[in-house]
């Protein structure tokens, strides 16, 4: 039977997010606000906190899951299962079943990857092909495994998951907050957060859409705690 994910109160998420961020174990969630977003995203698609911290990356505002996390959720659903029928450097075919009966086939080939413009297809091609096949299959044949649509990082080839390697180039007229500044801001008080949000909304400061969302979520959590 599928494990039910308990909905956590915001205060509990904040405490857990702070602990995860301070642990230093998660390179893409060094600030509490970043960890909060990952845990909250996990809740919305039925992933428990530690698994969310380890396997979920927020890319372009969408939660992306590792193929292993998706595969584990399918097998742990108690309703669906899958069987890898073919896995080579050229193609991956996965059969999806329900109650032991086939409900669909999901295949993804190296040619599909080329058409999709996937980068670095020569690096670990089997992993990439499996990720795309399992991700497509869960959307097509067992979408109720998760409480919302899920993606794998391989579906967003233009974005790197390791946010520590992202460089933000500041424009001369509109300053841009870099990663270190965002991390520091996500540990600030309400007054500081509101000051920066006003600058952003007035067009005097630039951040990405994801960063803007993180700042707003962090502000709301601070107000909830008060």
C-alpha positions in Angstrom: 0.0 0.0 0.0 1.2 3.5 -0.8 2.5 5.4 2.2 0.4 8.5 2.9 2.3 11.7 3.1 1.3 13.8 6.2 0.8 17.5 5.4 3.1 19.4 7.7 2.3 22.8 9.3 4.3 25.7 7.9 6.1 26.1 11.2 7.3 22.5 11.1 8.5 22.9 7.6 10.5 26.0 8.5 12.2 24.2 11.4 13.0 21.2 9.2 14.1 23.5 6.3 16.5 25.4 8.7 18.0 22.1 9.9 18.5 20.8 6.4 20.1 24.1 5.2 22.4 24.3 8.2 23.5 20.7 7.7 25.5 21.6 4.6 24.6 18.3 3.0 22.6 19.9 0.1 24.6 22.0 -2.2 21.5 23.6 -3.9 19.7 24.4 -0.6 22.1 26.3 1.6 19.5 28.8 2.7 16.4 28.0 4.7 14.1 29.5 2.0 15.6 27.2 -0.7 15.1 24.2 1.5 11.5 25.3 2.3 10.7 25.4 -1.4 12.0 21.9 -2.0 10.1 20.4 1.0 6.9 22.3 0.0 7.2 21.1 -3.6 7.7 17.5 -2.3 4.5 17.8 -0.2 2.5 18.8 -3.2 3.5 15.8 -5.2 3.6 13.3 -2.3 7.3 13.1 -1.6 8.5 13.1 2.1 11.0 15.8 3.2 14.4 14.0 3.1 13.6 12.4 -0.3 12.5 15.9 -1.5 15.7 17.5 -0.3 17.8 14.8 -2.0 15.8 14.2 -5.2 14.0 17.3 -6.1 15.5 20.3 -7.9 13.5 23.4 -8.7 14.3 24.4 -12.3 12.5 27.2 -14.0 9.8 27.1 -11.3 9.1 23.4 -11.8 10.0 20.6 -9.5 12.3 18.1 -11.3 12.8 14.6 -9.8 15.6 12.1 -10.3 14.6 9.0 -12.3 15.3 6.8 -9.3 12.8 8.7 -7.1 10.2 8.4 -9.8 10.9 4.7 -10.2 10.7 4.1 -6.5 7.4 5.9 -6.2 5.9 3.8 -9.0 7.0 0.5 -7.3 5.9 1.8 -3.9 2.5 2.9 -5.1 0.9 -0.5 -4.5 -1.0 0.1 -7.7 1.5 0.3 -10.5 4.7 -1.4 -11.5 7.1 -1.2 -14.4 9.5 -3.5 -16.2 12.5 -2.4 -18.3 12.2 -4.3 -21.5 15.2 -2.7 -23.3 18.1 -0.5 -22.0 21.0 0.2 -24.3 23.0 3.3 -25.3 20.5 3.7 -28.2 17.1 3.1 -26.7 15.1 2.5 -23.5 11.7 0.8 -23.4 9.7 0.5 -20.2 6.5 -1.5 -19.8 4.0 -0.1 -17.3 1.6 -2.5 -15.5 -1.4 -2.3 -13.2 -2.5 -5.3 -11.3 0.1 -7.4 -13.3 -1.5 -6.3 -16.6 0.2 -4.1 -19.2 -1.3 -0.7 -19.5 1.3 0.9 -21.8 4.8 1.1 -23.2 7.1 4.1 -23.0 10.2 4.3 -25.2 12.8 6.9 -25.6 15.7 6.7 -28.1 18.9 8.5 -28.8 17.2 9.9 -31.9 14.4 11.3 -29.7 17.0 12.9 -27.5 18.7 14.6 -30.5 15.4 15.9 -31.8 14.6 17.3 -28.3 18.0 19.1 -28.3 19.2 17.2 -25.2 22.8 18.3 -24.3 25.6 15.9 -23.4 23.8 12.9 -24.8 27.1 11.0 -25.0 27.5 11.1 -21.2 25.7 8.3 -19.4 23.2 7.7 -22.3 21.5 4.8 -20.6 20.7 6.9 -17.6 19.4 9.7 -19.7 17.2 7.4 -21.8 15.8 5.7 -18.8 15.0 9.0 -17.1 13.1 10.2 -20.1 11.2 6.9 -20.6 10.2 6.6 -17.0 9.2 10.3 -16.8 7.0 10.1 -19.9 5.5 6.8 -18.8 4.4 8.0 -15.4 2.7 11.0 -17.0 1.0 8.9 -19.6 0.0 5.8 -17.7 0.0 6.4 -13.9 -0.2 10.2 -13.3 -2.0 9.6 -9.9 1.3 8.3 -8.4 2.1 12.0 -7.9 -0.3 14.8 -6.9 0.9 16.9 -9.9 3.0 16.8 -13.0 6.6 15.8 -12.6 9.7 16.3 -14.7 13.3 15.0 -14.8 16.2 17.4 -15.2 16.9 15.8 -18.6 13.7 17.4 -19.9 15.2 20.8 -19.3 18.6 20.5 -21.0 19.4 24.2 -21.0 19.5 24.4 -17.2 22.1 22.9 -14.9 20.9 21.4 -11.6 24.0 22.4 -9.7 23.0 26.0 -8.9 26.4 26.7 -7.4 27.8 26.9 -11.0 25.3 29.5 -12.2 26.8 32.9 -12.8 24.6 36.0 -12.8 25.9 38.9 -14.9 25.0 42.2 -13.5 23.6 44.9 -15.8 24.9 48.4 -15.3 21.6 50.1 -14.9 19.6 47.5 -13.0 21.7 45.6 -10.4 21.2 41.9 -10.2 21.3 39.9 -7.0 23.9 37.1 -7.2 23.5 33.7 -5.4 25.4 34.7 -2.3 23.3 37.8 -1.9 20.1 35.8 -2.4 21.3 33.2 0.3 22.0 36.1 2.7 18.6 37.7 2.0 16.8 34.5 2.7 18.1 34.7 6.3 17.1 38.3 6.9 14.2 39.8 8.8 10.8 40.9 7.5 11.8 44.6 7.2 14.8 43.8 5.0 12.9 41.3 2.9 10.1 43.9 2.2 12.7 46.5 1.4 14.3 44.3 -1.3 10.9 43.2 -2.7 9.9 46.9 -3.1 13.1 47.5 -5.1 12.4 44.4 -7.2 8.8 45.3 -7.9 9.8 48.9 -8.8 12.2 47.6 -11.3 15.3 48.9 -9.5 16.7 45.4 -8.7 16.7 42.3 -10.8 16.2 38.7 -9.8 15.1 35.5 -11.6 11.4 34.4 -11.4 12.5 31.5 -9.2 14.4 33.7 -6.8 11.4 36.1 -6.7 9.2 33.3 -5.7 11.6 32.1 -3.0 11.8 35.5 -1.5 8.0 35.8 -1.4 7.6 32.4 0.2 10.2 33.1 2.8 8.5 36.4 3.7 5.1 34.7 4.1 6.7 32.0 6.3 8.2 34.7 8.5 4.9 36.5 8.8 3.2 33.2 9.7 5.7 32.5 12.5 5.1 35.9 14.1 
